[in-house]
Amino acid sequence: MDAEQIQQQMRIRRAAIDAKLDRLQAAADTARRRSAAAFLIATSVGLLAVWLVRRRAARRRGRRPEALRLARVS
Protein backbone atom coordinates (compact mmCIF):
# COMPACT_ATOMS: atom_id res chain seq x y z
CA MET A 1 0.00 0.00 0.00
CA ASP A 2 1.25 3.40 -0.82
CA ALA A 3 0.71 6.60 1.17
CA GLU A 4 -2.26 7.74 -0.97
CA GLN A 5 -4.19 4.52 -0.30
CA ILE A 6 -3.50 4.76 3.43
CA GLN A 7 -4.72 8.36 3.48
CA GLN A 8 -7.87 7.36 1.59
CA GLN A 9 -8.58 4.56 4.09
CA MET A 10 -8.07 6.96 6.99
CA ARG A 11 -10.53 9.44 5.44
CA ILE A 12 -13.09 6.65 5.04
CA ARG A 13 -12.61 5.57 8.67
CA ARG A 14 -12.92 9.15 9.91
CA ALA A 15 -16.09 9.61 7.90
CA ALA A 16 -17.54 6.43 9.42
CA ILE A 17 -16.62 7.58 12.93
CA ASP A 18 -18.14 11.01 12.29
CA ALA A 19 -21.36 9.39 11.06
CA LYS A 20 -21.56 7.25 14.21
CA LEU A 21 -20.95 10.29 16.40
CA ASP A 22 -23.68 12.20 14.57
CA ARG A 23 -26.14 9.33 15.15
CA LEU A 24 -25.20 9.21 18.85
CA GLN A 25 -25.65 12.96 19.19
CA ALA A 26 -29.06 12.79 17.50
CA ALA A 27 -30.13 9.97 19.81
CA ALA A 28 -28.94 11.92 22.86
CA ASP A 29 -30.84 15.01 21.74
CA THR A 30 -34.01 12.97 21.26
CA ALA A 31 -33.63 11.33 24.67
CA ARG A 32 -33.07 14.73 26.29
CA ARG A 33 -36.22 16.15 24.72
CA ARG A 34 -38.29 13.12 25.69
CA SER A 35 -37.00 13.04 29.25
CA ALA A 36 -37.90 16.71 29.75
CA ALA A 37 -41.42 16.08 28.46
CA ALA A 38 -41.76 12.97 30.62
CA PHE A 39 -40.63 14.93 33.69
CA LEU A 40 -43.22 17.64 33.04
CA ILE A 41 -45.98 15.08 32.53
CA ALA A 42 -45.04 13.14 35.67
CA THR A 43 -44.89 16.33 37.73
CA SER A 44 -48.27 17.48 36.45
CA VAL A 45 -49.88 14.12 37.19
CA GLY A 46 -48.33 14.10 40.66
CA LEU A 47 -49.61 17.59 41.44
CA LEU A 48 -53.06 16.67 40.18
CA ALA A 49 -53.08 13.56 42.38
CA VAL A 50 -52.08 15.57 45.45
CA TRP A 51 -54.76 18.15 44.72
CA LEU A 52 -57.42 15.46 44.32
CA VAL A 53 -56.41 13.70 47.53
CA ARG A 54 -56.51 16.95 49.51
CA ARG A 55 -59.87 17.85 48.00
CA ARG A 56 -61.30 14.44 48.86
CA ALA A 57 -59.92 14.64 52.40
CA ALA A 58 -61.54 18.04 52.88
CA ARG A 59 -64.89 16.67 51.74
CA ARG A 60 -64.60 13.74 54.14
CA ARG A 61 -63.92 16.09 57.04
CA GLY A 62 -67.14 17.86 56.18
CA ARG A 63 -65.63 21.21 55.41
CA ARG A 64 -68.02 23.47 53.64
CA PRO A 65 -67.11 26.04 51.02
CA GLU A 66 -66.28 29.47 52.42
CA ALA A 67 -69.40 31.10 50.95
CA LEU A 68 -71.72 28.70 52.79
CA ARG A 69 -69.96 29.20 56.11
CA LEU A 70 -70.23 32.98 55.81
CA ALA A 71 -73.92 32.79 54.88
CA ARG A 72 -74.69 30.58 57.87
CA VAL A 73 -72.84 32.78 60.38
CA SER A 74 -74.59 35.99 59.41
RAQUIDA-V561436 format. One record per residue. N is the residue number from 1. RES is the residue in one letter. OMEGA is omega in degrees with one decimal (none if undefined). NEAR is the number of other C-alpha atoms within 12 Angstrom. D_FIRST is the distance of its C-alpha to the first C-alpha in Angstrom with 1 decimal. Layout:
BEGIN
N,RES,OMEGA,NEAR,D_FIRST
N,RES,OMEGA,NEAR,D_FIRST
END
This chain:
BEGIN
1,M,177.7,8,0.0
2,D,-174.8,8,3.7
3,A,-179.4,9,6.7
4,E,178.6,10,8.1
5,Q,178.4,11,6.2
6,I,178.3,12,6.8
7,Q,178.9,13,10.2
8,Q,178.4,14,10.9
9,Q,178.3,15,10.5
10,M,176.8,14,12.7
11,R,178.7,14,15.1
12,I,179.2,14,15.5
13,R,178.0,14,16.3
14,R,178.5,14,18.7
15,A,178.2,14,20.3
16,A,178.3,14,20.9
17,I,178.2,14,22.4
18,D,178.9,14,24.5
19,A,178.4,14,25.8
20,K,178.7,14,26.8
21,L,176.9,14,28.5
22,D,178.1,14,30.4
23,R,178.0,14,31.6
24,L,179.3,14,32.8
25,Q,178.3,14,34.6
26,A,178.3,14,36.3
27,A,178.6,14,37.4
28,A,177.8,14,38.8
29,D,178.9,14,40.6
30,T,179.4,14,42.2
31,A,179.5,15,43.2
32,R,178.7,14,44.7
33,R,-178.6,14,46.7
34,R,-179.0,14,47.9
35,S,177.0,14,48.9
36,A,178.6,14,51.0
37,A,178.8,14,52.8
38,A,177.9,14,53.4
39,F,179.4,15,54.8
40,L,179.1,14,57.2
41,I,-179.3,14,58.3
42,A,178.7,14,58.9
43,T,179.5,14,60.9
44,S,179.2,14,63.0
45,V,178.6,14,63.8
46,G,178.1,14,64.7
47,L,177.2,14,67.0
48,L,179.1,14,68.6
49,A,178.6,14,69.3
50,V,179.4,14,70.9
51,W,180.0,14,73.0
52,L,179.1,14,74.2
53,V,179.0,14,75.0
54,R,179.2,15,77.0
55,R,179.7,17,78.8
56,R,179.2,14,79.7
57,A,178.9,13,80.9
58,A,177.9,14,83.1
59,R,179.7,13,84.6
60,R,177.9,11,85.4
61,R,177.5,10,87.2
62,G,178.1,11,89.3
63,R,178.2,15,88.5
64,R,175.6,15,89.8
65,P,-176.3,13,88.2
66,E,-177.9,10,89.5
67,A,179.3,11,91.5
68,L,178.7,11,93.6
69,R,-179.6,12,94.3
70,L,-179.2,10,95.6
71,A,-178.0,10,97.7
72,R,-177.6,10,99.3
73,V,-175.0,8,100.1
74,S,none,7,101.9
END
